[in-house]
Amino acid sequence: MKKGYFDLPLHNGDAPSWLFKRMEKLARYLSLAIIEFFGIEEYLKRLSDPIWFQSFGCLLGFDWHSSGLTTTTTGAII
């Protein structure tokens, strides 16, 4: 089993509103596509994988090493 860790810096502030609006739109369509092709159970399984979730946040356009990726990505999918 591979083991490792991430060293991510902490940042202050919010995601820019123009970026977050785009993230919400892209998250919606990507989520709907994943659910349509693989089902809701697989979508939830993928969301619970920290590496996949980090990648999903990056795909949405958020900086890969930003400390707010988890909360920003979660906010975009809700």
C-alpha positions in Angstrom: 0.0 0.0 0.0 1.3 3.4 -0.9 1.4 6.0 1.8 2.2 9.6 1.7 1.1 13.1 2.8 0.3 16.4 1.3 1.9 19.6 2.5 -0.6 22.3 1.6 -0.2 26.0 2.6 -3.0 27.8 4.3 -4.5 30.8 2.6 -6.8 33.5 3.7 -9.8 34.9 1.8 -12.5 33.6 -0.5 -12.5 32.2 -4.0 -13.1 35.0 -6.5 -16.9 35.2 -7.3 -16.3 35.0 -11.1 -14.4 31.7 -10.5 -16.9 30.2 -8.1 -19.8 30.8 -10.5 -18.0 28.9 -13.2 -17.0 26.2 -10.7 -20.7 25.7 -9.7 -21.8 25.4 -13.4 -19.0 23.0 -14.3 -19.5 20.9 -11.1 -23.2 20.6 -11.9 -22.7 19.3 -15.4 -19.8 17.0 -14.5 -21.8 15.6 -11.6 -24.8 15.0 -13.7 -22.7 13.3 -16.4 -21.0 11.0 -13.8 -24.4 10.1 -12.3 -25.9 9.4 -15.7 -23.1 7.1 -16.8 -22.0 5.5 -13.6 -24.9 6.0 -11.1 -25.3 7.9 -7.8 -23.5 5.2 -5.8 -20.3 5.5 -7.9 -20.5 9.3 -7.8 -20.6 9.2 -4.0 -17.8 6.6 -3.9 -15.7 8.9 -6.0 -16.5 12.0 -3.9 -15.3 10.1 -0.8 -11.9 9.3 -2.4 -9.6 12.2 -1.3 -7.3 12.0 -4.3 -10.3 12.0 -6.7 -11.9 14.8 -4.8 -8.7 16.9 -5.0 -8.5 16.2 -8.7 -12.2 17.1 -9.2 -11.5 20.5 -7.4 -8.6 21.1 -9.7 -10.7 20.2 -12.7 -13.2 22.8 -11.6 -10.5 25.4 -11.8 -9.4 25.8 -8.2 -5.7 26.0 -7.4 -4.4 22.6 -6.6 -2.5 23.6 -3.5 -5.0 26.0 -2.0 -6.2 25.2 1.5 -9.8 26.1 0.6 -10.2 23.5 -2.1 -12.3 21.2 0.0 -14.8 23.8 1.2 -14.9 25.5 -2.2 -15.4 22.3 -4.1 -18.1 21.1 -1.6 -19.8 24.5 -1.9 -19.8 24.2 -5.7 -21.4 20.8 -5.8 -24.2 21.6 -3.3 
